[in-house]
Amino acid sequence: IFMRRCLEFKDSEVTLESELEFTKAYLELQGARFGDRISYHIYSEVTGEYMILPLLIQPLVENAFVHGVEASKGGGRIDINVYYHNDCVYVDVADNGQGMNAEKLRELEYKLEVSDTSSGKSIGLTNVHKRIQMYHGKRYGMRVQSKEGQGTTIRLVLPREPKHDKD
């Protein structure tokens, strides 16, 4: 299912509903792997027909597993919240994992700012940020909040109104 999804869409938009269903399937797969050590919750007030680039949410969830909750002994949690904020749609992926110290957070923010994929670290996040900005403009993209020992929230900022092709 995952490989097919990657090959099907590339940069054409999909519905938010299908993107969340794909992400849920990934979470269920990880749930089978981690058992009781992980829980998740998905909430969306945004219509399921909202159009979104594919593979924006799942890489953030994967990042939360790898860098956040995988190292925790138990009680790992990932929350996905999709909601309207002024003229934007926010997609928050929050984990209660190990978080980042201020220095690591600054490094990640810098990589996002300059679209640095050279080191092999944070490539997934950088690619998501870059795709959003290339498609919707520099106003949109990704924001990261993190506190060491408390977890990380990655926020996607997307336009409230769908992009209209200029044909």
Summary of the structure (lengths in Angstrom):
residues: 167
radius of gyration: 15.5
end to end distance: 32.7
largest distance: 52.9
contacts: 501
relative contact order: 0.16
helix: 41%
strand: 27%
